[in-house]
Amino acid sequence: MKAVIVSCFGEMIATKFGMDKWQESLEAAGLSRNARFLATQDVDDATIFKVVENACRLTRLSPGQAADAFGEFWVTVFAPRLYQVYFRGVTSARDFLLKMDDLHDRVTKNIPNAKPPRFEYKWKDERTLVMRYRSTRGMIDWLVGLVKAVGKRFNERLSVRKTSESDVEVVFLSAAPGI
């Protein structure tokens, strides 16, 4: 996995719970307390999962709470700072979600070893979108957290639920003004 994910997660833990909790999480996973990661650096998935597991234990977050907190931090703080250009011109949660697969493809096209999740979309009706998550990492709960945060970013009410280990159902309950 690319280190940008663990960098964001670490910044979120340090911001919400203190740098010492983040450093303890790293150390408990067998890393240096002062480990730093370059965004495009490859980090073993098992190592990242171990760091996340330790952070959850130390902060008393459930895995679902951690996924939601990560999603909100990624969408509202981290990604807009790093990937600002991809947020320009997008005015609704619907538009943003439907661009996620293309965004992953464009952002990682020139990054060696990048294997981001991919998404397929199917409309059940005019308000209900099923996002199919394609990845071997099994991080669909993180997708749920990200989708919830996208709704918040665009001030829209969404119902988001995982319906299988590969599908997330998104119901657009309210639209942004002007849609």
Secondary structure, DSSP 4 states (H G I P E B T S, - for coil): -BHHHHHHHHHHHHHHH-HHHHHHHHHHTTS-TT----TT-B--HHHHHHHHHHHHHHHT--HHHHHHHHHHHIIIIIHHHHSGGGTTT--SHHHHHHHHHHHHHHHHTTSTT----EEEEEEEETTEEEEEEE-SS--HHHHHHHHHHHHHHTT--EEEEE-SSSEEEEEE-S--TT-
